[in-house]
Every structure is written in structure tokens, then in C-alpha cells.
């Protein structure tokens, strides 16, 4: 049997999610979210989804594109995953080579990828010229256990709201997201400056749960927030949790995240996941306080192709 690599089509969405969940069970995604992100990607991102297919079965996937919102041009990304029951058939190698050829044609000089911190995965990356950079952790919290810290009363002058309360004008959330994203540790830092793109790809993303996204408001200004993504069933993912610079060191991020997690549990979600850069000590400490435990580690790798 021969493995081929081709472009994703909308009818692949269910199989795409099946492979991704098997290879990376800590991520929360849905077929609707995959198809939405592919259809609505910013043109400058040059976003492309690849699938590896063997005898009509999708056994591998890859997200490929340019980090268009980075201040440093020419930064590409490729995140390939093969179903763990279908490794050793050449799907991963073919996905990577196809992605690199495409990215080189789009002007990329470097390709970044996340690699699970397991011997076979790291050997695979290193054989293809990728060198390790910064690590990040996946963390899990069992919401069915009684270990979630109790809700806190907001301090004087602080009000807890949800993203749904900003439906008429979400720009304050965009501004908070842009400021906190700029301060997030990353090999490929991003600068969020395109409000219309943020509306299209973040605010209107079907994975974003506005009712579970909690926002701390101080004297009418957005001070901190904890974004929630869900699969509509049992799995909850904490996206960006951050505090604007003028309001830091007041416990507002913890306040917002506590509220969001309690909302998630009340809504019937049983498993909470999040990602944490290994160098982001303050956020790792907050997550540990909540009861999150590291369940896997990925290491960012880079290959210079320019």
C-alpha cells in the first residue's frame, strides 16, 4: 500500500479530528473548528492543511503556514501528527517534506514545529534537521473531583463578566488579548493588530465558548480574562489567560480562571486541559494551584531552510 499526501477537503474533518485526538489527546478540537479555521485563515498566513492517506484511510495530518503576525518575516510552521497505530509507514516524513517544499516557495527561511518529548519523536525531528528549542507542557485537571478551589469574591471595584457580555462590542477583549499575547514567551512572538482578522478567526471561532470565557473588569475596563474553548461535550481547554500590564500582581487572572473553571464544571465539562510554556513560571504556579498536573511535554524545534 502507498501513502500519499494531499490537501485537506471539508469532508476530511471527522477523520482529521480522529487522527489528532489519537496522536495528541490533550488538545480540544472539533471537525467544525478545523473546517472553520481552514476556510477563514488570513491570506498572509498561507495556511494549508495536509493529510496523509493510505489505501483511502487518513493516517496523518499537518497544519502548515507562515507566522504572518510575527515581527520577524519568513517564519514558517509545520505541525505533523500520525495516528499512533499507523507509524512507520512514511506518513510523517512525507508530510514534513511536502510542507517544507511549500513553505520554501512561500518565502519561509525557518520552519518551527512542536515535537512530543518522547525518544522516537525527537529522533524523527533531529534526523530531518530540526534542533530543539523551548519546551511547553500540557496539563490536565479532572473537574469531576472536588479539588477545584472555591470561587472568590471579587475585590472592591472588580466585576466578573463573561465574553458574552461583550457581544455588542468585543474590541476591549481584542485589546486585552493583543497586549497579553505580546508578552507571552515564544520563539515566534506575535503582534495582534488586525481587529477584523481577530473577529473572524478568534471571536467567531466555533471552538470559543463565550459563556465560559470569564473577564475581570476594573472600573469599567477589561483587566484580565481567561478564554475557554470546548468540544461541546466533556472537554474544556483554557486558551489565553492573561492580565493587562496595568493590572498585574493583583490576582485577577486567577480570579477569572477560577470563575471560568467553575462555569465549565457547572455546564457538565469533566476534563480541563491547558498548555503552559515551561518558562512561564507565574502561570505554571497558578495552574498547579488549581490542581492541574503535567500530562505531556512538547519541545519546540526549528529547521533553517533559507
Beta strands, then each sheet from edge to edge (+ up, - down):
strand 1: 3-7
strand 2: 48-54
strand 3: 57-66
strand 4: 75-82
strand 5: 110-116
strand 6: 131-142
strand 7: 158-162
strand 8: 214-218
strand 9: 221-230
strand 10: 235-243
strand 11: 271-277
strand 12: 293-304
sheet 1: 1+ 2- 3+ 4- 5- 12+ 6- 11+ 10+ 9- 8+ 7-
end
